[in-house]
């Protein structure tokens, strides 16, 4: 799949994104400048594609524009409805509440304390606002979608030594394959520019055959 095809399938450019949110491009720029909503996940200048997660990568395709996940329009609408000057606080507060609810529900099973959950939430915020979650999370429209992907990746990475151990102790083959499938569903397929360096390649496409053969 070409980068252009990938972007067409999963992303929309800035004018279409603003239109979907029923605001002007100027208003969208204001919200981005205020740090109230996620910035573009990908910026293409005709020679390279840039993301906060992977930096600049040279491309052979002449693509120009800023690309956003359409699912993230929800955050723009939340910001746009907020009182003037409180747009960032409104979005961040909603995101934090959703992340906390999801993480508490999950971590209750693993006896993680409240301080650890709050620290994890704070670590997530930069990746939300710089557009990274638009790149790697299947559903970045809710805190639950983000938390699910991040927790599954963290768990799978720890259990398999970042994809190097296809037969970890204490976990059956079917349980590990189920975890891989859950992570695959929660994560994006990743663009052709990023795939070789992606967690999906490492934790799904490379690991699954190793587990099956183990």
Secondary structure, DSSP 8 states (H G I E B T S, - for coil): --HHHHHHHH-EEHHHHHHHTTS-HHHHHHHHHTT-S---SEEEESSEEEETTTEEEE-SS--EEEEE-GGGHHHHHHHHHS-TT-HHHHHHHHHHHHHHHHHHHHHTTTT--HHHHHHHHHHHHHHHHTTHHHHHBTTTTSHHHHHHHHHHHHHHHHHHTTTT-SS-TT--HHHHHHHHHHHHHHB----TTTGGGSHHIIIIITHHHHHHH-
